[in-house]
Amino acid sequence: VPLRLKVESWKEETIDESRLSAREEDSLDFRAVNRRGDHGQTDFRYTYEKFGQQNYDNPEYGGVAHFADLTDRTLFDEEKQLRLFSTMTYRNIENEDYSSSALMLKETLTGKPSANTRGDLEYVFEHQEQGATSTDTHQGRAGLSHQLYKSLTSVVQGEGSTFSVGGDGLDEDGHRLGLRLSEAYRKKL
């Protein structure tokens, strides 16, 4: 498993007759990659940042940030082209006055059960917090396409989502469902 670690620290000050400004940042970046031949790959990356900034006449500003990403691609069946794509993303930023975080998980499964049929499934979850407000979202989608002739393709796709928002006197929920059917006929003239 190849690993990479990078650590940086820097500070800069600017002084002129009209203003003074200073910035500094300490960071750590870690990455690991696991390649599984033709069957897939997993990537992980984490970044930590501690930052500070002060501009002339403005109060000092600074905070800490964390970023993490995990992705995985797996091929289960070469003949049916059955693939799973997984993603996880996390973000968190905090300082004296402000905090926000976000988490996103996504799974996508694609395949080709027969020579003229293709299908996919997808699920996405997102959680976000900003101050005292939080939001959760779930989304799902499933689709199937069939090519009866070279020039004729039929598609059916269903999707749905739910969300909820809460905090600071806010309480809201919502839902959405949809179904799509289509026929496409293509002919070169």
N, C-alpha and C positions, 0 to 999 in steps of 0.2 A: 504494500500500500504506500504509494508516494505521499510524503508529508511535506508541507511548507509552513514555516513560521517566520513572520516578519514583525519586528518590533521597531517602532520609531518614536522619537521625541524631538520636538522642535519648539522654538520660541522666537518671536520676532517683535521688535519694538520699532516704532516710527516716531521720531521727534522732529518737529519743525516749529517755526515761530508761532503758528496758530493752533497747533493741536498735537496731542500725544495719543498714540494708540499702541496697544499691545495685544498679541495673540499667542496662544500656546496650545499644544496638543500632544498627548501621549496616546499611542495606539498600538494594538496588538492584532495581527491578522493571522489566522490559522486556517489551513486548507488541507484536506485529505481526499484522495481519489482512489476508489477501488474498481479496477477494470476486471470484468469477468469474461474475457474473450469476446466471442460474438454474442453472448447471451445477456450482456448488460453492463451497466456502470453505475456506481454510487458516488456522489460528490457531497462533501460537507465543507462548509465555510463558516467561520465565526470571526467577527470583528468587534473589538472593544475600543472605544474612544473616550478619553477624558479631555474636555476642551474648555478653554477660557478665553474671554475677549473683553477688552476695555477700550472704549473710545473716549476721547476728550469730553468732558462734561456729562457723560452718561455713566450710570452705575455699571459695575463689573457684571458680566454675564458668563455663565459657564454651566457645565453639566456633564453627564455620563450617558453614553449611547452603547447599546448592544444590538448587533445584527447577526442573525443566524439563518443559513439556507441549507436545506438538505434536499437533494434531488436523486431519484433513482429511475433508471430505465431498465426494464427486464423483458427479454424475448422468451416466451414460454414454448411456443410451437412455431417453428420456422415455416412449415407447410401452410398452416392457417394464418400465418402472420399475426399471431396473438401477442400483443404487447401491452405492458402496463407501465404508465408514466406516473410517478408519485412526486409531489413537491410539498415541502414544508418551509414556510418563511416566517421569521419572527423579527420584529422590530420593537425596540424600547428606548425612549429618550426621556431623561429626567434631569430637572434642574430645580432651583429654589421655587420658581413660580409656575412651572409647567411640567406635566408628564403626559406621555402618550405611549401606547403600545398597540401592536397589531400582530395577530397570528392568522396565517392562512394555510389551509391544508387542501390539496387538490389531488384527486385520483382520476386517471383517464385510462380506460381499457378499450383497445381497438383490436379488431380482428376481421378476418376474411374467411367465414365458414365454408364458402364454396367459391368457385372461379368467378361467379357473377354476383355475389352477395357480399356486402361489407357492413359491419356494425360497429357502434361505439357506445360506451357508457361513460358518464362523467359525474363526479360529485365534488362540490367545493364548499368548504366551511371557512367563514371568516369571523374573527372576533376582534373588535377594536375598542379601545378605551382612550378617552381624551378628557382629562380632568375627572369629573364625577359622572360623565356620560359613557355608557357602553352600548355597543351594537353587536348583535349576532345575526349572521346571515347563513342560510343553507340553500344551496342550489343543486339541482340534479337535472341531467339530460340523458336521453337514450335515443339512438337513431339507427335506422336500418335502411340501406339502399340496395336495390336489386336491378340489375341490368339484364332485361329479358332479351333484347337484341342490342347490337352495337349502337344503334341510334335511339333506343328507348330505355330510360332509367326512371324507376319509381322510388320515392323516398317517403318514409314515415318517421316523424320525429316528435317526441314528447318532452316537455320540460316543465319544471316547477321550481318555485323558490318560496322561502319564508324568511321574514326578518323580524327582529324585535329590538327596540331602542328603549333604554331606561336610564334614569338618573336625573338629578336636578329638577324634579317635578315632571319629568317627561316619561310617558309610558305609552308606547305605540307598537302595534303588531301588524303585519301584513302578509298576504299570501298571493301567489300568482301561479296559474296553471295554463299550459298551452299545448296544442296538438297541431301539427302541420303535416299535410299530405300533399305530395306534388308528383307530377308526371312531366318528364322532359323528353321531347322528341327533337333530335338533331339530324339534319340531312344536308350534306354538301351539295351545292348546285353547280 
